Amino acid sequence: MEMLRAIHEKMGKTLVIITHDNRVAGMADRRFSIVDGVLTEVGGR
């Protein structure tokens, strides 16, 4: 995860990570959830 964060910060690249791990999701600038087929923003750091 640190390597991916470094790529994001140093190179300005957007990363899309799909996870069920709340620790990983907690590192995101923005978080989304899909419930009953509806995509909803649920927060970020």
C-alpha positions in Angstrom: 0.0 0.0 0.0 2.8 2.4 0.7 4.2 1.9 -2.8 0.9 2.6 -4.3 0.5 5.8 -2.1 3.9 6.9 -3.2 3.0 6.5 -6.9 -0.2 8.5 -6.2 1.6 11.3 -4.4 4.8 11.6 -6.5 3.4 11.0 -9.9 -0.1 12.4 -9.5 -1.8 9.2 -10.7 -5.3 8.2 -9.7 -5.7 4.8 -8.1 -8.9 2.8 -7.9 -8.8 0.0 -5.3 -11.6 -2.4 -4.6 -11.5 -4.0 -1.2 -13.5 -5.4 1.7 -10.7 -4.5 4.1 -11.7 -1.4 6.2 -8.0 -0.8 7.0 -7.2 -0.4 3.3 -10.4 1.6 2.7 -9.5 3.9 5.5 -6.4 5.1 3.6 -8.5 6.4 0.7 -9.1 10.1 0.0 -12.6 9.1 -1.1 -14.7 6.0 -0.4 -17.7 4.6 -2.1 -20.1 1.8 -1.3 -22.5 -0.2 -3.6 -25.7 -1.2 -1.9 -28.6 -2.7 -3.9 -26.8 -1.6 -7.1 -26.6 2.1 -6.0 -23.1 3.7 -5.8 -22.9 6.1 -2.9 -19.9 8.1 -1.6 -19.4 7.3 2.1 -16.4 9.4 3.0 -12.7 9.4 3.1 -9.8 10.5 5.2 
